[in-house]
């Protein structure tokens, strides 16, 4: 599968194409899990929190302004969600 840049998928999701979020998850899932796993000891809990991160990101995608990279924005959500979980 060839990936386009993150902004393309973000715009697609914001235009109602829900399935366009999947490539963003596939591209960034390792980053999110790594961040969460450094804070949360349990693998199972870390997986659940990582899923929560993507749910939050999806719900707040309209708030992403593009001033930073999407991965940076997602990193902050992952970090804050993991800290809140603990």
Secondary structure, DSSP 8 states (H G I E B T S, - for coil): -----HHHHHHHHHTT-GGGHHHHHHHHHHHHHHHHHHH---HHHHHHHHHHHHHHHHHTGGG--SSS-HHHHHHHHHHHHHHHH-
